[in-house]
């Protein structure tokens, strides 16, 4: 059971209901994590910037690359909700998360994700060298910021003990 309950829409303040409705309008669904974050509309908006940064990584990185990066971070952080969320994304796109052979670029992103999640002070120089050969500074800033929000998402779901959303249940790694 989550350490912080989700908002109760009926008794929530007008600013919380407005943020809730805005989120539903933008993304069409409300997860357990979002329902808890909505106790602070500002915190919800900050975490929702994950979507903004994800969009800024495109078209350089496709969805699969972003999902694999996010999955790698989530796995190192041992964050069941994000792990299951990205397993669902991969499975629903026709991929088997346990049988994916990453491209060279995806393997680099996976290594980066694992490194930044394990110890952001120790991202290997060879990863940075490879990134600098592939991406401009704007994309690099967006990539690191995206990874940071992904780590923050893992910290939030783990610390609060957010309950797994029912629609993710079938995507858990067995």
C-alpha positions as CSV (number, residue, x, y, z in Angstrom):
1,X,0.0,0.0,0.0
2,X,1.3,3.4,-0.9
3,X,2.6,5.6,1.9
4,X,0.7,8.6,0.5
5,X,-2.9,8.1,-0.7
6,X,-4.0,9.2,-4.2
7,X,-6.0,12.4,-4.4
8,X,-9.8,12.1,-4.0
9,X,-11.0,14.1,-7.0
10,X,-14.4,14.9,-5.5
11,X,-12.9,16.6,-2.4
12,X,-9.8,18.0,-4.1
13,X,-9.2,21.7,-4.5
14,X,-9.9,23.4,-7.7
15,X,-6.2,23.7,-8.7
16,X,-5.7,19.9,-8.2
17,X,-8.9,19.1,-10.2
18,X,-7.7,21.5,-12.9
19,X,-4.3,19.8,-13.1
20,X,-6.0,16.3,-13.1
21,X,-8.2,17.3,-16.0
22,X,-5.3,18.9,-17.9
23,X,-3.4,15.6,-17.5
24,X,-6.3,13.5,-18.7
25,X,-6.7,15.8,-21.7
26,X,-3.1,15.6,-22.6
27,X,-2.5,11.9,-22.1
28,X,-5.9,10.3,-21.7
29,X,-5.1,8.3,-18.5
30,X,-4.3,8.8,-14.9
31,X,-1.8,6.4,-13.2
32,X,-1.5,5.7,-9.5
33,X,1.8,7.7,-9.4
34,X,0.1,10.8,-11.0
35,X,-2.9,10.5,-8.6
36,X,-0.4,10.8,-5.7
37,X,1.7,13.5,-7.3
38,X,-1.4,15.6,-7.8
39,X,-1.4,16.5,-4.1
40,X,1.1,19.0,-5.5
41,X,0.2,20.2,-9.0
42,X,3.7,21.8,-9.2
43,X,5.4,18.4,-8.5
44,X,3.1,16.7,-11.0
45,X,4.0,19.2,-13.7
46,X,7.7,18.8,-13.0
47,X,7.5,15.0,-13.3
48,X,5.3,15.3,-16.4
49,X,8.3,17.1,-18.1
50,X,9.5,13.6,-18.8
51,X,7.1,13.7,-21.8
52,X,8.4,17.1,-23.0
53,X,12.0,15.8,-22.8
54,X,11.1,12.6,-24.5
55,X,9.6,14.5,-27.4
56,X,12.7,16.7,-27.6
57,X,14.8,13.5,-28.0
58,X,12.8,12.6,-31.1
59,X,13.5,12.3,-34.0
60,X,17.1,11.6,-33.1
61,X,16.0,8.8,-30.8
62,X,12.9,6.6,-31.6
63,X,10.5,5.3,-29.1
64,X,12.2,1.9,-28.8
65,X,15.6,3.6,-27.9
66,X,13.9,5.8,-25.3
67,X,12.0,2.8,-23.8
68,X,15.2,0.8,-23.6
69,X,17.0,3.6,-21.9
70,X,14.2,4.1,-19.5
71,X,13.9,0.4,-18.8
72,X,17.7,0.2,-18.1
73,X,17.4,3.0,-15.6
74,X,14.3,1.5,-14.0
75,X,16.0,-1.9,-13.7
76,X,19.1,-0.6,-11.9
77,X,16.8,1.4,-9.6
78,X,14.8,-1.7,-8.9
79,X,11.6,0.3,-9.6
80,X,8.8,-2.2,-10.4
81,X,6.3,0.4,-11.7
82,X,8.6,2.0,-14.3
83,X,10.1,-1.4,-15.3
84,X,6.6,-2.8,-15.9
85,X,5.5,0.3,-17.7
86,X,8.4,0.1,-20.2
87,X,7.9,-3.7,-20.5
88,X,4.3,-3.0,-21.5
89,X,5.5,-0.4,-24.1
90,X,7.9,-2.9,-25.7
91,X,5.5,-5.8,-25.6
92,X,2.6,-3.8,-27.0
93,X,4.9,-2.8,-29.9
94,X,5.5,-6.5,-30.7
95,X,8.8,-6.9,-28.9
96,X,9.9,-9.4,-26.3
97,X,11.9,-7.4,-23.6
98,X,14.0,-10.5,-22.8
99,X,14.9,-11.2,-26.4
100,X,15.7,-7.7,-27.8
101,X,19.0,-7.4,-29.5
102,X,19.8,-3.7,-29.2
103,X,21.4,-1.7,-32.0
104,X,24.8,-0.2,-31.3
105,X,23.2,3.2,-30.5
106,X,20.6,1.5,-28.2
107,X,23.4,-0.5,-26.4
108,X,25.2,2.8,-25.8
109,X,22.0,4.3,-24.4
110,X,21.4,1.2,-22.2
111,X,25.0,1.5,-20.9
112,X,24.5,5.2,-20.2
113,X,21.2,4.5,-18.4
114,X,22.7,1.8,-16.2
115,X,25.7,4.0,-15.4
116,X,23.7,7.1,-14.5
117,X,21.3,5.1,-12.4
118,X,24.1,3.3,-10.5
119,X,26.4,6.3,-10.0
120,X,25.9,9.5,-11.9
121,X,29.5,10.5,-10.8
122,X,30.9,7.5,-12.7
123,X,29.5,7.7,-16.3
124,X,32.4,6.3,-18.3
125,X,34.4,8.6,-20.5
126,X,34.0,6.2,-23.5
127,X,30.2,6.7,-23.3
128,X,30.6,10.5,-23.3
129,X,33.1,10.2,-26.2
130,X,30.6,8.1,-28.2
131,X,27.7,10.5,-27.3
132,X,29.7,13.6,-28.4
133,X,30.4,11.9,-31.7
134,X,26.7,11.3,-32.3
135,X,24.8,14.1,-30.7
136,X,24.9,17.9,-30.3
137,X,25.1,19.6,-27.0
138,X,21.3,20.4,-26.9
139,X,20.5,16.7,-27.4
140,X,23.0,15.7,-24.7
141,X,21.5,18.2,-22.2
142,X,18.0,16.9,-23.0
143,X,19.2,13.3,-22.7
144,X,20.8,13.8,-19.3
145,X,17.8,15.8,-18.0
146,X,15.5,13.0,-19.3
147,X,17.6,10.4,-17.5
148,X,17.5,12.5,-14.4
149,X,13.7,12.7,-14.4
150,X,13.6,8.9,-15.1
151,X,15.8,8.3,-12.0
152,X,13.6,10.7,-10.0
153,X,10.5,8.8,-11.1
154,X,12.1,5.6,-9.9
155,X,12.9,7.2,-6.6
156,X,9.4,8.6,-6.2
157,X,7.6,5.3,-7.0
158,X,10.0,3.3,-4.7
159,X,10.0,5.7,-1.7
160,X,6.2,6.3,-1.8
161,X,5.6,2.6,-2.5
162,X,3.2,3.5,-5.2
163,X,0.8,0.6,-6.0
164,X,1.2,-1.1,-9.4
165,X,-1.5,0.1,-11.7
166,X,-3.9,-2.8,-12.5
167,X,-3.4,-2.5,-16.2
168,X,0.3,-3.2,-15.8
169,X,-0.2,-6.4,-13.8
170,X,0.0,-8.7,-16.9
171,X,3.3,-7.1,-18.0
172,X,5.3,-7.9,-14.8
173,X,8.4,-9.9,-15.3
174,X,7.7,-13.4,-14.0
